[in-house]
Amino acid sequence: MDYIIVAVVAAIIFVLAILSTIGKQKRQIQDLKKKVGLLEKHIGVGEQIYGEEKICLNKDTTSNNNDLIDVDTEIRELVRKGKKIEAIKRYRILTKVGLKEAKDYIDSLDIYS
């Protein structure tokens, strides 16, 4: 009988410890999401989508969906013409991303084009 009580108490403590850890991890994830949002806002970059999807421009620019399509078309046209370096430069200017991110995006367009 004593073993059963000890086992139940141990199981309850174990479950409480797991729940506490999960709660801490959720708070850490929320904090990280806030920090990423602040960093995106600070550098002025929105979500960036690779492949066939359209890119998102700098949040500071006032643009509508037609602007996104025009930019995407412009970048894809440069890639089709074989002007990858010019496309990378133009993409970096429009999105304010780093060289590696721009190159990765242009390379992803080259694969799908």
N, CA, C and O atoms as CSV, one atom per row, in Angstrom:
chain,resi,resn,atom,element,x,y,z
A,1,MET,N,N,0.820,-1.200,0.000
A,1,MET,CA,C,0.000,0.000,0.000
A,1,MET,C,C,0.864,1.265,0.000
A,1,MET,O,O,0.556,2.236,-0.691
A,2,ASP,N,N,1.944,1.242,0.778
A,2,ASP,CA,C,2.832,2.400,0.838
A,2,ASP,C,C,3.488,2.669,-0.517
A,2,ASP,O,O,3.707,3.822,-0.889
A,3,TYR,N,N,3.802,1.593,-1.256
A,3,TYR,CA,C,4.423,1.750,-2.564
A,3,TYR,C,C,3.483,2.438,-3.556
A,3,TYR,O,O,3.925,3.218,-4.399
A,4,ILE,N,N,2.221,2.151,-3.451
A,4,ILE,CA,C,1.236,2.762,-4.347
A,4,ILE,C,C,1.150,4.259,-4.088
A,4,ILE,O,O,1.107,5.050,-5.031
A,5,ILE,N,N,1.126,4.651,-2.835
A,5,ILE,CA,C,1.057,6.075,-2.484
A,5,ILE,C,C,2.306,6.795,-2.970
A,5,ILE,O,O,2.215,7.887,-3.530
A,6,VAL,N,N,3.468,6.193,-2.759
A,6,VAL,CA,C,4.725,6.791,-3.218
A,6,VAL,C,C,4.726,6.913,-4.740
A,6,VAL,O,O,5.153,7.937,-5.274
A,7,ALA,N,N,4.258,5.895,-5.438
A,7,ALA,CA,C,4.218,5.920,-6.901
A,7,ALA,C,C,3.271,7.005,-7.407
A,7,ALA,O,O,3.594,7.701,-8.369
A,8,VAL,N,N,2.116,7.159,-6.779
A,8,VAL,CA,C,1.148,8.185,-7.188
A,8,VAL,C,C,1.725,9.577,-6.953
A,8,VAL,O,O,1.612,10.447,-7.816
A,9,VAL,N,N,2.341,9.792,-5.794
A,9,VAL,CA,C,2.943,11.097,-5.491
A,9,VAL,C,C,4.070,11.394,-6.480
A,9,VAL,O,O,4.183,12.519,-6.965
A,10,ALA,N,N,4.904,10.398,-6.782
A,10,ALA,CA,C,5.991,10.581,-7.746
A,10,ALA,C,C,5.437,10.910,-9.133
A,10,ALA,O,O,5.984,11.763,-9.832
A,11,ALA,N,N,4.364,10.242,-9.530
A,11,ALA,CA,C,3.753,10.504,-10.836
A,11,ALA,C,C,3.193,11.920,-10.897
A,11,ALA,O,O,3.328,12.599,-11.916
A,12,ILE,N,N,2.568,12.366,-9.819
A,12,ILE,CA,C,2.021,13.731,-9.778
A,12,ILE,C,C,3.146,14.755,-9.877
A,12,ILE,O,O,3.027,15.732,-10.616
A,13,ILE,N,N,4.232,14.545,-9.142
A,13,ILE,CA,C,5.377,15.465,-9.195
A,13,ILE,C,C,5.974,15.478,-10.602
A,13,ILE,O,O,6.336,16.535,-11.116
A,14,PHE,N,N,6.074,14.306,-11.218
A,14,PHE,CA,C,6.612,14.199,-12.571
A,14,PHE,C,C,5.754,14.973,-13.570
A,14,PHE,O,O,6.286,15.704,-14.405
A,15,VAL,N,N,4.455,14.821,-13.494
A,15,VAL,CA,C,3.535,15.523,-14.395
A,15,VAL,C,C,3.622,17.029,-14.178
A,15,VAL,O,O,3.627,17.788,-15.148
A,16,LEU,N,N,3.689,17.471,-12.939
A,16,LEU,CA,C,3.808,18.903,-12.651
A,16,LEU,C,C,5.120,19.472,-13.196
A,16,LEU,O,O,5.148,20.590,-13.710
A,17,ALA,N,N,6.194,18.710,-13.084
A,17,ALA,CA,C,7.481,19.157,-13.618
A,17,ALA,C,C,7.416,19.304,-15.136
A,17,ALA,O,O,7.936,20.270,-15.694
A,18,ILE,N,N,6.784,18.355,-15.793
A,18,ILE,CA,C,6.646,18.424,-17.254
A,18,ILE,C,C,5.790,19.622,-17.657
A,18,ILE,O,O,6.139,20.343,-18.591
A,19,LEU,N,N,4.689,19.838,-16.973
A,19,LEU,CA,C,3.821,20.978,-17.287
A,19,LEU,C,C,4.553,22.298,-17.077
A,19,LEU,O,O,4.382,23.234,-17.858
A,20,SER,N,N,5.361,22.377,-16.038
A,20,SER,CA,C,6.138,23.584,-15.779
A,20,SER,C,C,7.133,23.841,-16.911
A,20,SER,O,O,7.290,24.976,-17.361
A,21,THR,N,N,7.798,22.793,-17.361
A,21,THR,CA,C,8.762,22.917,-18.454
A,21,THR,C,C,8.071,23.353,-19.745
A,21,THR,O,O,8.590,24.202,-20.470
A,22,ILE,N,N,6.926,22.788,-20.029
A,22,ILE,CA,C,6.176,23.159,-21.234
A,22,ILE,C,C,5.764,24.626,-21.172
A,22,ILE,O,O,5.849,25.336,-22.174
A,23,GLY,N,N,5.321,25.083,-20.012
A,23,GLY,CA,C,4.940,26.483,-19.850
A,23,GLY,C,C,6.113,27.421,-20.087
A,23,GLY,O,O,5.963,28.461,-20.729
A,24,LYS,N,N,7.287,27.052,-19.565
A,24,LYS,CA,C,8.485,27.873,-19.775
A,24,LYS,C,C,8.847,27.934,-21.256
A,24,LYS,O,O,9.201,28.995,-21.770
A,25,GLN,N,N,8.758,26.803,-21.933
A,25,GLN,CA,C,9.094,26.773,-23.353
A,25,GLN,C,C,8.115,27.602,-24.178
A,25,GLN,O,O,8.524,28.265,-25.132
A,26,LYS,N,N,6.845,27.575,-23.831
A,26,LYS,CA,C,5.862,28.401,-24.538
A,26,LYS,C,C,6.182,29.880,-24.365
A,26,LYS,O,O,6.103,30.651,-25.322
A,27,ARG,N,N,6.543,30.279,-23.145
A,27,ARG,CA,C,6.899,31.678,-22.899
A,27,ARG,C,C,8.152,32.068,-23.678
A,27,ARG,O,O,8.227,33.169,-24.224
A,28,GLN,N,N,9.134,31.171,-23.732
A,28,GLN,CA,C,10.348,31.456,-24.484
A,28,GLN,C,C,10.049,31.615,-25.969
A,28,GLN,O,O,10.609,32.496,-26.621
A,29,ILE,N,N,9.181,30.782,-26.505
A,29,ILE,CA,C,8.806,30.880,-27.919
A,29,ILE,C,C,8.090,32.202,-28.188
A,29,ILE,O,O,8.354,32.855,-29.198
A,30,GLN,N,N,7.196,32.595,-27.301
A,30,GLN,CA,C,6.495,33.868,-27.464
A,30,GLN,C,C,7.483,35.030,-27.422
A,30,GLN,O,O,7.369,35.968,-28.210
A,31,ASP,N,N,8.454,34.976,-26.505
A,31,ASP,CA,C,9.467,36.025,-26.427
A,31,ASP,C,C,10.294,36.087,-27.706
A,31,ASP,O,O,10.591,37.171,-28.207
A,32,LEU,N,N,10.666,34.924,-28.232
A,32,LEU,CA,C,11.439,34.892,-29.469
A,32,LEU,C,C,10.637,35.440,-30.647
A,32,LEU,O,O,11.182,36.151,-31.492
A,33,LYS,N,N,9.351,35.115,-30.707
A,33,LYS,CA,C,8.507,35.649,-31.779
A,33,LYS,C,C,8.441,37.169,-31.711
A,33,LYS,O,O,8.492,37.842,-32.740
A,34,LYS,N,N,8.327,37.709,-30.500
A,34,LYS,CA,C,8.300,39.164,-30.340
A,34,LYS,C,C,9.615,39.778,-30.802
A,34,LYS,O,O,9.621,40.806,-31.479
A,35,LYS,N,N,10.733,39.145,-30.436
A,35,LYS,CA,C,12.043,39.668,-30.831
A,35,LYS,C,C,12.219,39.629,-32.342
A,35,LYS,O,O,12.741,40.575,-32.932
A,36,VAL,N,N,11.788,38.541,-32.970
A,36,VAL,CA,C,11.886,38.443,-34.428
A,36,VAL,C,C,11.026,39.526,-35.084
A,36,VAL,O,O,11.443,40.147,-36.062
A,37,GLY,N,N,9.837,39.746,-34.546
A,37,GLY,CA,C,8.970,40.801,-35.075
A,37,GLY,C,C,9.613,42.170,-34.960
A,37,GLY,O,O,9.532,42.979,-35.885
A,38,LEU,N,N,10.251,42.432,-33.830
A,38,LEU,CA,C,10.937,43.711,-33.648
A,38,LEU,C,C,12.113,43.844,-34.609
A,38,LEU,O,O,12.347,44.918,-35.162
A,39,LEU,N,N,12.849,42.758,-34.808
A,39,LEU,CA,C,13.965,42.797,-35.752
A,39,LEU,C,C,13.473,43.037,-37.175
A,39,LEU,O,O,14.067,43.825,-37.912
A,40,GLU,N,N,12.393,42.364,-37.566
A,40,GLU,CA,C,11.828,42.584,-38.898
A,40,GLU,C,C,11.406,44.033,-39.063
A,40,GLU,O,O,11.650,44.648,-40.101
A,41,LYS,N,N,10.773,44.569,-38.034
A,41,LYS,CA,C,10.321,45.958,-38.097
A,41,LYS,C,C,11.514,46.904,-38.165
A,41,LYS,O,O,11.481,47.901,-38.887
A,42,HIS,N,N,12.570,46.590,-37.410
A,42,HIS,CA,C,13.756,47.453,-37.377
A,42,HIS,C,C,14.457,47.500,-38.731
A,42,HIS,O,O,14.856,48.571,-39.189
A,43,ILE,N,N,14.610,46.336,-39.377
A,43,ILE,CA,C,15.269,46.338,-40.674
A,43,ILE,C,C,14.302,46.609,-41.809
A,43,ILE,O,O,14.723,46.825,-42.945
A,44,GLY,N,N,13.018,46.600,-41.516
A,44,GLY,CA,C,12.032,46.961,-42.523
A,44,GLY,C,C,11.748,45.873,-43.532
A,44,GLY,O,O,11.440,46.165,-44.687
A,45,VAL,N,N,11.845,44.640,-43.122
A,45,VAL,CA,C,11.613,43.532,-44.039
A,45,VAL,C,C,10.439,42.716,-43.538
A,45,VAL,O,O,10.320,42.430,-42.347
A,46,GLY,N,N,9.578,42.349,-44.466
A,46,GLY,CA,C,8.460,41.486,-44.113
A,46,GLY,C,C,8.809,40.039,-44.387
A,46,GLY,O,O,9.979,39.686,-44.534
A,47,GLU,N,N,7.798,39.216,-44.454
A,47,GLU,CA,C,8.003,37.794,-44.720
A,47,GLU,C,C,8.545,37.620,-46.123
A,47,GLU,O,O,8.108,38.285,-47.063
A,48,GLN,N,N,9.500,36.718,-46.252
A,48,GLN,CA,C,10.132,36.481,-47.535
A,48,GLN,C,C,9.811,35.063,-47.971
A,48,GLN,O,O,10.052,34.112,-47.228
A,49,ILE,N,N,9.270,34.918,-49.170
A,49,ILE,CA,C,8.839,33.613,-49.649
A,49,ILE,C,C,9.676,33.259,-50.868
A,49,ILE,O,O,9.858,34.083,-51.764
A,50,TYR,N,N,10.177,32.045,-50.899
A,50,TYR,CA,C,11.020,31.612,-52.007
A,50,TYR,C,C,10.226,30.742,-52.973
A,50,TYR,O,O,9.138,30.260,-52.658
A,51,GLY,N,N,10.792,30.558,-54.138
A,51,GLY,CA,C,10.181,29.671,-55.121
A,51,GLY,C,C,9.220,30.417,-56.014
A,51,GLY,O,O,9.521,31.511,-56.492
A,52,GLU,N,N,8.069,29.828,-56.237
A,52,GLU,CA,C,7.088,30.385,-57.157
A,52,GLU,C,C,6.270,31.517,-56.549
A,52,GLU,O,O,5.565,32.222,-57.271
A,53,GLU,N,N,6.351,31.701,-55.246
A,53,GLU,CA,C,5.542,32.719,-54.583
A,53,GLU,C,C,6.129,34.107,-54.805
A,53,GLU,O,O,7.292,34.250,-55.180
A,54,LYS,N,N,5.324,35.104,-54.573
A,54,LYS,CA,C,5.751,36.489,-54.732
A,54,LYS,C,C,6.529,36.941,-53.507
A,54,LYS,O,O,6.293,36.462,-52.398
A,55,ILE,N,N,7.460,37.868,-53.717
A,55,ILE,CA,C,8.243,38.389,-52.607
A,55,ILE,C,C,7.456,39.475,-51.898
A,55,ILE,O,O,6.548,40.069,-52.478
A,56,CYS,N,N,7.794,39.730,-50.671
A,56,CYS,CA,C,7.194,40.819,-49.918
A,56,CYS,C,C,8.207,41.944,-49.841
A,56,CYS,O,O,9.367,41.723,-49.493
A,57,LEU,N,N,7.774,43.128,-50.162
A,57,LEU,CA,C,8.674,44.271,-50.182
A,57,LEU,C,C,8.929,44.812,-48.797
A,57,LEU,O,O,8.337,44.376,-47.810
A,58,ASN,N,N,9.822,45.769,-48.753
A,58,ASN,CA,C,10.114,46.516,-47.542
A,58,ASN,C,C,8.812,47.070,-46.987
A,58,ASN,O,O,8.012,47.640,-47.729
A,59,LYS,N,N,8.593,46.907,-45.684
A,59,LYS,CA,C,7.347,47.366,-45.073
A,59,LYS,C,C,7.219,48.889,-45.098
A,59,LYS,O,O,6.113,49.425,-45.029
A,60,ASP,N,N,8.367,49.587,-45.199
A,60,ASP,CA,C,8.318,51.043,-45.190
A,60,ASP,C,C,7.736,51.602,-46.485
A,60,ASP,O,O,7.227,52.723,-46.511
A,61,THR,N,N,7.813,50.817,-47.558
A,61,THR,CA,C,7.277,51.313,-48.816
A,61,THR,C,C,5.784,51.089,-48.839
A,61,THR,O,O,5.279,50.087,-48.332
A,62,THR,N,N,5.097,52.020,-49.424
A,62,THR,CA,C,3.651,51.842,-49.572
A,62,THR,C,C,3.434,51.165,-50.909
A,62,THR,O,O,3.659,51.754,-51.967
A,63,SER,N,N,2.999,49.931,-50.848
A,63,SER,CA,C,2.817,49.188,-52.087
A,63,SER,C,C,1.533,48.388,-52.005
A,63,SER,O,O,1.062,48.020,-50.929
A,64,ASN,N,N,0.996,48.139,-53.156
A,64,ASN,CA,C,-0.168,47.272,-53.210
A,64,ASN,C,C,0.232,45.985,-53.913
A,64,ASN,O,O,1.404,45.799,-54.241
A,65,ASN,N,N,-0.696,45.120,-54.141
A,65,ASN,CA,C,-0.402,43.821,-54.734
A,65,ASN,C,C,0.186,43.956,-56.136
A,65,ASN,O,O,1.014,43.136,-56.533
A,66,ASN,N,N,-0.227,44.978,-56.896
A,66,ASN,CA,C,0.315,45.183,-58.239
A,66,ASN,C,C,1.801,45.480,-58.192
A,66,ASN,O,O,2.550,45.038,-59.064
A,67,ASP,N,N,2.244,46.234,-57.168
A,67,ASP,CA,C,3.667,46.516,-57.026
A,67,ASP,C,C,4.449,45.229,-56.790
A,67,ASP,O,O,5.542,45.054,-57.329
A,68,LEU,N,N,3.888,44.331,-55.984
A,68,LEU,CA,C,4.555,43.058,-55.725
A,68,LEU,C,C,4.688,42.255,-57.008
A,68,LEU,O,O,5.732,41.657,-57.269
A,69,ILE,N,N,3.632,42.242,-57.806
A,69,ILE,CA,C,3.664,41.501,-59.066
A,69,ILE,C,C,4.686,42.122,-60.007
A,69,ILE,O,O,5.437,41.400,-60.663
A,70,ASP,N,N,4.729,43.471,-60.084
A,70,ASP,CA,C,5.687,44.148,-60.950
A,70,ASP,C,C,7.119,43.827,-60.546
A,70,ASP,O,O,7.960,43.550,-61.402
A,71,VAL,N,N,7.402,43.864,-59.244
A,71,VAL,CA,C,8.746,43.576,-58.758
A,71,VAL,C,C,9.108,42.131,-59.053
A,71,VAL,O,O,10.209,41.848,-59.525
A,72,ASP,N,N,8.190,41.218,-58.776
A,72,ASP,CA,C,8.442,39.805,-59.028
A,72,ASP,C,C,8.710,39.578,-60.512
A,72,ASP,O,O,9.623,38.836,-60.874
A,73,THR,N,N,7.924,40.211,-61.361
A,73,THR,CA,C,8.109,40.083,-62.807
A,73,THR,C,C,9.460,40.649,-63.226
A,73,THR,O,O,10.166,40.052,-64.039
A,74,GLU,N,N,9.815,41.799,-62.668
A,74,GLU,CA,C,11.094,42.436,-62.997
A,74,GLU,C,C,12.272,41.531,-62.623
A,74,GLU,O,O,13.197,41.347,-63.414
A,75,ILE,N,N,12.231,40.974,-61.419
A,75,ILE,CA,C,13.319,40.111,-60.960
A,75,ILE,C,C,13.394,38.849,-61.817
A,75,ILE,O,O,14.479,38.440,-62.228
A,76,ARG,N,N,12.246,38.234,-62.087
A,76,ARG,CA,C,12.225,37.019,-62.906
A,76,ARG,C,C,12.728,37.291,-64.332
A,76,ARG,O,O,13.404,36.453,-64.928
A,77,GLU,N,N,12.395,38.459,-64.863
A,77,GLU,CA,C,12.845,38.808,-66.215
A,77,GLU,C,C,14.370,38.936,-66.258
A,77,GLU,O,O,15.010,38.487,-67.209
A,78,LEU,N,N,14.941,39.549,-65.228
A,78,LEU,CA,C,16.399,39.654,-65.163
A,78,LEU,C,C,17.044,38.269,-65.093
A,78,LEU,O,O,18.067,38.023,-65.734
A,79,VAL,N,N,16.453,37.380,-64.327
A,79,VAL,CA,C,16.990,36.016,-64.215
A,79,VAL,C,C,16.882,35.301,-65.554
A,79,VAL,O,O,17.814,34.612,-65.968
A,80,ARG,N,N,15.736,35.462,-66.242
A,80,ARG,CA,C,15.545,34.816,-67.549
A,80,ARG,C,C,16.573,35.307,-68.569
A,80,ARG,O,O,17.019,34.545,-69.426
A,81,LYS,N,N,16.944,36.581,-68.470
A,81,LYS,CA,C,17.924,37.150,-69.398
A,81,LYS,C,C,19.358,36.771,-69.024
A,81,LYS,O,O,20.304,37.129,-69.726
A,82,GLY,N,N,19.512,36.046,-67.916
A,82,GLY,CA,C,20.852,35.637,-67.495
A,82,GLY,C,C,21.586,36.701,-66.698
A,82,GLY,O,O,22.792,36.586,-66.479
A,83,LYS,N,N,20.880,37.731,-66.261
A,83,LYS,CA,C,21.491,38.825,-65.496
A,83,LYS,C,C,21.280,38.587,-64.000
A,83,LYS,O,O,20.621,39.365,-63.310
A,84,LYS,N,N,21.864,37.481,-63.522
A,84,LYS,CA,C,21.646,37.098,-62.127
A,84,LYS,C,C,22.244,38.111,-61.150
A,84,LYS,O,O,21.637,38.411,-60.122
A,85,ILE,N,N,23.412,38.631,-61.461
A,85,ILE,CA,C,24.051,39.589,-60.547
A,85,ILE,C,C,23.211,40.853,-60.446
A,85,ILE,O,O,23.008,41.383,-59.353
A,86,GLU,N,N,22.722,41.338,-61.586
A,86,GLU,CA,C,21.850,42.513,-61.572
A,86,GLU,C,C,20.549,42.222,-60.817
A,86,GLU,O,O,20.038,43.085,-60.102
A,87,ALA,N,N,20.018,41.015,-60.976
A,87,ALA,CA,C,18.796,40.621,-60.261
A,87,ALA,C,C,19.041,40.588,-58.757
A,87,ALA,O,O,18.193,41.020,-57.976
A,88,ILE,N,N,20.201,40.076,-58.352
A,88,ILE,CA,C,20.542,40.042,-56.924
A,88,ILE,C,C,20.643,41.454,-56.370
A,88,ILE,O,O,20.120,41.740,-55.293
A,89,LYS,N,N,21.316,42.339,-57.104
A,89,LYS,CA,C,21.442,43.734,-56.654
A,89,LYS,C,C,20.073,44.394,-56.523
A,89,LYS,O,O,19.786,45.054,-55.524
A,90,ARG,N,N,19.243,44.214,-57.528
A,90,ARG,CA,C,17.905,44.829,-57.520
A,90,ARG,C,C,17.059,44.275,-56.379
A,90,ARG,O,O,16.355,45.026,-55.704
A,91,TYR,N,N,17.125,42.966,-56.164
A,91,TYR,CA,C,16.365,42.332,-55.086
A,91,TYR,C,C,16.821,42.858,-53.728
A,91,TYR,O,O,16.001,43.103,-52.844
A,92,ARG,N,N,18.130,43.028,-53.569
A,92,ARG,CA,C,18.649,43.551,-52.294
A,92,ARG,C,C,18.166,44.976,-52.051
A,92,ARG,O,O,17.835,45.336,-50.921
A,93,ILE,N,N,18.124,45.780,-53.097
A,93,ILE,CA,C,17.649,47.164,-52.954
A,93,ILE,C,C,16.181,47.183,-52.549
A,93,ILE,O,O,15.783,47.949,-51.671
A,94,LEU,N,N,15.384,46.346,-53.183
A,94,LEU,CA,C,13.944,46.355,-52.935
A,94,LEU,C,C,13.558,45.752,-51.595
A,94,LEU,O,O,12.609,46.211,-50.959
A,95,THR,N,N,14.282,44.728,-51.161
A,95,THR,CA,C,13.874,44.015,-49.949
A,95,THR,C,C,14.750,44.304,-48.746
A,95,THR,O,O,14.394,43.954,-47.621
A,96,LYS,N,N,15.889,44.936,-48.969
A,96,LYS,CA,C,16.831,45.252,-47.887
A,96,LYS,C,C,17.352,43.995,-47.187
A,96,LYS,O,O,17.592,44.011,-45.980
A,97,VAL,N,N,17.527,42.910,-47.941
A,97,VAL,CA,C,18.083,41.686,-47.364
A,97,VAL,C,C,19.575,41.630,-47.648
A,97,VAL,O,O,20.099,42.420,-48.433
A,98,GLY,N,N,20.247,40.699,-47.011
A,98,GLY,CA,C,21.676,40.525,-47.205
A,98,GLY,C,C,21.991,39.841,-48.528
A,98,GLY,O,O,21.104,39.383,-49.249
A,99,LEU,N,N,23.283,39.791,-48.819
A,99,LEU,CA,C,23.733,39.207,-50.079
A,99,LEU,C,C,23.366,37.728,-50.182
A,99,LEU,O,O,22.882,37.277,-51.220
A,100,LYS,N,N,23.596,36.979,-49.113
A,100,LYS,CA,C,23.302,35.542,-49.144
A,100,LYS,C,C,21.817,35.282,-49.352
A,100,LYS,O,O,21.439,34.423,-50.149
A,101,GLU,N,N,20.971,36.024,-48.636
A,101,GLU,CA,C,19.531,35.827,-48.775
A,101,GLU,C,C,19.074,36.151,-50.193
A,101,GLU,O,O,18.251,35.438,-50.768
A,102,ALA,N,N,19.617,37.239,-50.751
A,102,ALA,CA,C,19.248,37.623,-52.114
A,102,ALA,C,C,19.711,36.567,-53.116
A,102,ALA,O,O,18.964,36.186,-54.016
A,103,LYS,N,N,20.946,36.100,-52.951
A,103,LYS,CA,C,21.464,35.075,-53.861
A,103,LYS,C,C,20.632,33.795,-53.769
A,103,LYS,O,O,20.309,33.186,-54.789
A,104,ASP,N,N,20.288,33.392,-52.547
A,104,ASP,CA,C,19.464,32.188,-52.373
A,104,ASP,C,C,18.116,32.342,-53.070
A,104,ASP,O,O,17.629,31.406,-53.705
A,105,TYR,N,N,17.514,33.529,-52.950
A,105,TYR,CA,C,16.221,33.756,-53.594
A,105,TYR,C,C,16.361,33.692,-55.116
A,105,TYR,O,O,15.556,33.048,-55.789
A,106,ILE,N,N,17.372,34.353,-55.651
A,106,ILE,CA,C,17.575,34.363,-57.105
A,106,ILE,C,C,17.882,32.954,-57.601
A,106,ILE,O,O,17.402,32.549,-58.660
A,107,ASP,N,N,18.678,32.207,-56.843
A,107,ASP,CA,C,18.961,30.822,-57.225
A,107,ASP,C,C,17.687,29.980,-57.228
A,107,ASP,O,O,17.516,29.108,-58.080
A,108,SER,N,N,16.793,30.243,-56.272
A,108,SER,CA,C,15.539,29.488,-56.240
A,108,SER,C,C,14.670,29.832,-57.449
A,108,SER,O,O,13.946,28.973,-57.952
A,109,LEU,N,N,14.736,31.069,-57.916
A,109,LEU,CA,C,13.996,31.442,-59.127
A,109,LEU,C,C,14.590,30.758,-60.342
A,109,LEU,O,O,13.862,30.316,-61.231
A,110,ASP,N,N,15.906,30.669,-60.382
A,110,ASP,CA,C,16.594,30.051,-61.507
A,110,ASP,C,C,16.223,28.575,-61.627
A,110,ASP,O,O,16.141,28.042,-62.734
A,111,ILE,N,N,16.002,27.924,-60.511
A,111,ILE,CA,C,15.610,26.516,-60.516
A,111,ILE,C,C,14.215,26.348,-61.102
A,111,ILE,O,O,13.971,25.442,-61.899
A,112,TYR,N,N,13.299,27.231,-60.700
A,112,TYR,CA,C,11.893,27.080,-61.091
A,112,TYR,C,C,11.563,27.711,-62.437
A,112,TYR,O,O,10.495,27.448,-62.989
A,113,SER,N,N,12.442,28.525,-62.971
A,113,SER,CA,C,12.141,29.219,-64.228
A,113,SER,C,C,12.347,28.327,-65.422
A,113,SER,O,O,12.138,28.756,-66.556
